[in-house]
């Protein structure tokens, strides 16, 4: 769900940016065949970023700081919290204004409207109403989004109560973002360098130890 992080890591490449948006809505290997190669590659990168982050020691340690009842949902909270942290620091990471970046994303989606799944279209309609992704720099918007996600989950969950524990979580989340995000940027940059020189198929992406691996189903 951390669209802003994925979009930023795509670094202006339109195929990778579309993959950043599509990644949470396209499941399995066969579904990739409905998209152009550059977008398939972006979806593969999205999946690799998610897997790499989930396995990172920094993220695992951060999850351990969450109150027990929130740990099951720590991944969702961290995703949106990282979007919040990136939005707050946006000018340190991009020379493009956040509002301009948002407009670029909307234009990209409009240009490829025939490939946008219904669920993504519905999310973007919500994003337009809420002023996302620029408004993620405000804690209140991040917390509102978490509560909204909670209403769409099938089982009872505490996402509507993150606001109560956020002041205690904020320092650890901010410190984790500052420590881990530059590492992730470097690893994605290495992935992009490999992509630009590789003669292999679009479906190849480096595993966490640097070797290549095909996307999972």
Phi and psi in degrees as a GROMACS rama.xvg file:
@    title "Ramachandran Plot"
@    xaxis  label "Phi"
@    yaxis  label "Psi"
@TYPE xy
-87.1383  74.4563  UNK-2
-60.9152  -41.9314  UNK-3
-63.9481  -42.6131  UNK-4
-60.7161  -48.8802  UNK-5
-62.3299  -42.0312  UNK-6
-63.9062  -42.5914  UNK-7
-63.079  -41.7764  UNK-8
-68.5357  -19.9072  UNK-9
-71.8545  -15.811  UNK-10
53.1711  43.1558  UNK-11
84.2  -5.75979  UNK-12
-75.8319  119.057  UNK-13
-64.3833  -38.5042  UNK-14
-63.7242  -44.4012  UNK-15
-68.5536  -34.4577  UNK-16
-65.5245  -42.5672  UNK-17
-63.0623  -39.6182  UNK-18
-63.2773  -35.8287  UNK-19
-60.7043  -37.7  UNK-20
-78.8462  -35.8888  UNK-21
-81.8735  -21.5778  UNK-22
-53.9745  -36.1031  UNK-23
-83.4809  -1.49605  UNK-24
-120.575  -1.28958  UNK-25
-120.133  119.213  UNK-26
-114.428  136.785  UNK-27
83.5564  166.617  UNK-28
-72.897  -42.7689  UNK-29
-63.2022  -35.6577  UNK-30
-63.7705  -24.6769  UNK-31
-63.7578  -26.4501  UNK-32
-65.8074  -15.0074  UNK-33
-81.5973  2.59805  UNK-34
-123.554  152.991  UNK-35
-61.5157  155.726  UNK-36
-52.2063  -41.9102  UNK-37
-64.1108  -36.4609  UNK-38
-73.418  -36.9017  UNK-39
-57.7238  -42.974  UNK-40
-62.1796  -38.4707  UNK-41
-65.3298  -37.6572  UNK-42
-66.7168  -40.4668  UNK-43
-60.9086  -43.5898  UNK-44
-62.7456  -42.3399  UNK-45
-55.841  -47.2864  UNK-46
-64.131  -39.7061  UNK-47
-66.0345  -41.9962  UNK-48
-59.3623  -45.7605  UNK-49
-59.9762  -46.3374  UNK-50
-65.4118  -40.4239  UNK-51
-64.1434  -43.9217  UNK-52
-66.1596  -42.5862  UNK-53
-59.3584  -33.7239  UNK-54
-90.0814  -8.05212  UNK-55
-67.3772  137.492  UNK-56
-58.8299  -38.1562  UNK-57
-62.2455  -41.3538  UNK-58
-71.8552  -40.17  UNK-59
-61.9282  -41.4468  UNK-60
-64.5056  -40.1884  UNK-61
-62.0687  -43.278  UNK-62
-56.9425  -35.9522  UNK-63
-66.5609  -16.1157  UNK-64
-86.1704  -9.52864  UNK-65
-74.9517  143.079  UNK-66
-54.5177  147.074  UNK-67
-53.1511  -42.8821  UNK-68
-68.133  -15.6618  UNK-69
-99.3593  -7.91972  UNK-70
-65.8023  -34.4365  UNK-71
-59.5136  -27.451  UNK-72
-109.907  13.5559  UNK-73
-61.035  -36.1987  UNK-74
-61.0943  -43.2494  UNK-75
-64.2071  -44.7818  UNK-76
-64.0378  -44.1595  UNK-77
-64.4821  -39.7933  UNK-78
-54.9158  -53.3876  UNK-79
-71.1115  -33.4585  UNK-80
-64.9991  -35.9356  UNK-81
-69.3421  -37.0002  UNK-82
-60.0866  -41.6309  UNK-83
-61.5028  -47.2686  UNK-84
-63.835  -39.7834  UNK-85
-66.2248  -42.9154  UNK-86
-61.7149  -39.5299  UNK-87
-63.4681  -33.6542  UNK-88
-105.6  16.3319  UNK-89
-51.4683  -43.4485  UNK-90
-65.2701  -18.2976  UNK-91
-81.1442  -15.6494  UNK-92
-114.747  -14.5079  UNK-93
-146.671  141.042  UNK-94
-83.9126  -12.1717  UNK-95
-87.0594  132.601  UNK-96
-62.2871  152.184  UNK-97
-65.6568  -39.1208  UNK-98
-64.2708  -39.0064  UNK-99
-65.5178  -40.1031  UNK-100
-60.866  -44.8528  UNK-101
-59.0824  -42.8754  UNK-102
-63.2455  -37.7777  UNK-103
-62.7502  -40.9638  UNK-104
-63.1021  -44.6097  UNK-105
-62.2076  -41.4252  UNK-106
-64.9834  -38.5108  UNK-107
-64.4776  -44.4401  UNK-108
-64.1665  -40.1564  UNK-109
-63.8599  -37.2228  UNK-110
-68.3982  -23.4903  UNK-111
-121.746  34.9367  UNK-112
-57.7004  -29.3775  UNK-113
-71.0748  -13.9812  UNK-114
-106.407  0.409134  UNK-115
-85.332  117.977  UNK-116
-61.8304  154.534  UNK-117
-58.5348  -39.7188  UNK-118
-64.4308  -38.6302  UNK-119
-68.684  -39.615  UNK-120
-60.823  -40.6461  UNK-121
-65.8776  -40.3368  UNK-122
-62.8898  -42.083  UNK-123
-68.2318  -31.4332  UNK-124
-63.0808  -41.89  UNK-125
-62.9814  -44.2435  UNK-126
-59.9547  -40.4829  UNK-127
-63.8569  -38.9999  UNK-128
-66.5793  -35.4481  UNK-129
-92.7859  -6.02091  UNK-130
76.163  24.8529  UNK-131
-77.6115  147.546  UNK-132
-100.877  -7.9849  UNK-133
-59.4478  -35.7268  UNK-134
-74.5595  -6.23979  UNK-135
-64.5978  -12.2111  UNK-136
-69.1776  -14.6268  UNK-137
-94.6006  127.483  UNK-138
-55.9955  -39.5385  UNK-139
-60.5444  -37.0746  UNK-140
-70.394  -41.1733  UNK-141
-60.2088  -44.8827  UNK-142
-67.3913  -37.5155  UNK-143
-61.6311  -42.6401  UNK-144
-64.7579  -40.1291  UNK-145
-62.7314  -43.2917  UNK-146
-62.083  -38.5187  UNK-147
-64.9889  -40.4662  UNK-148
-60.9251  -40.5781  UNK-149
-58.2301  -35.6784  UNK-150
-70.5774  -19.5433  UNK-151
-95.3737  -6.28293  UNK-152
-79.6622  151.566  UNK-153
-77.8432  -21.1958  UNK-154
-116.936  156.537  UNK-155
-56.2189  142.431  UNK-156
-152.515  164.455  UNK-157
-98.0673  16.6253  UNK-158
-63.7971  -24.2508  UNK-159
-75.0713  -7.12154  UNK-160
-112.296  12.3821  UNK-161
-60.1295  -32.0416  UNK-162
-54.6036  -34.4472  UNK-163
-69.3407  -30.9173  UNK-164
-104.467  -8.31818  UNK-165
-58.5304  -42.513  UNK-166
-55.662  -34.8271  UNK-167
-76.9142  -30.7279  UNK-168
-81.9229  -27.0731  UNK-169
-51.9797  -48.4232  UNK-170
-61.8635  -41.9357  UNK-171
-68.4175  -38.9098  UNK-172
-63.9538  -46.2048  UNK-173
-61.5556  -42.5887  UNK-174
-65.4994  -39.6056  UNK-175
-65.0548  -43.812  UNK-176
-59.3994  -46.9275  UNK-177
-62.888  -34.4395  UNK-178
-81.1964  -40.7634  UNK-179
-92.9298  -34.1405  UNK-180
-61.2407  -41.8659  UNK-181
-61.7791  -34.0139  UNK-182
-63.7121  -45.8498  UNK-183
-63.2538  -40.4591  UNK-184
-58.0121  -44.2593  UNK-185
-63.6192  -40.4277  UNK-186
-68.8926  -38.3978  UNK-187
-68.0781  -38.7977  UNK-188
-60.4903  -38.8795  UNK-189
-65.2125  -39.3572  UNK-190
-60.1377  -42.4143  UNK-191
-67.7327  -37.7886  UNK-192
-64.4333  -41.866  UNK-193
-61.531  -43.0649  UNK-194
-59.8502  -40.8025  UNK-195
-72.6834  -19.8648  UNK-196
-112.858  -11.3011  UNK-197
-73.802  144.645  UNK-198
-104.521  7.67845  UNK-199
-80.0466  -176.311  UNK-200
-74.9412  160.631  UNK-201
-59.9214  -22.5277  UNK-202
-82.9433  -1.06231  UNK-203
-83.6242  134.6  UNK-204
-145.891  144.07  UNK-205
-67.6796  139.423  UNK-206
-79.059  -178.501  UNK-207
-65.8085  -21.5899  UNK-208
-95.9337  6.18586  UNK-209
100.173  -12.5063  UNK-210
-80.3341  169.818  UNK-211
-92.4415  151.484  UNK-212
-149.447  145.631  UNK-213
-82.1243  156.762  UNK-214
-67.776  148.638  UNK-215
-80.7628  164.768  UNK-216
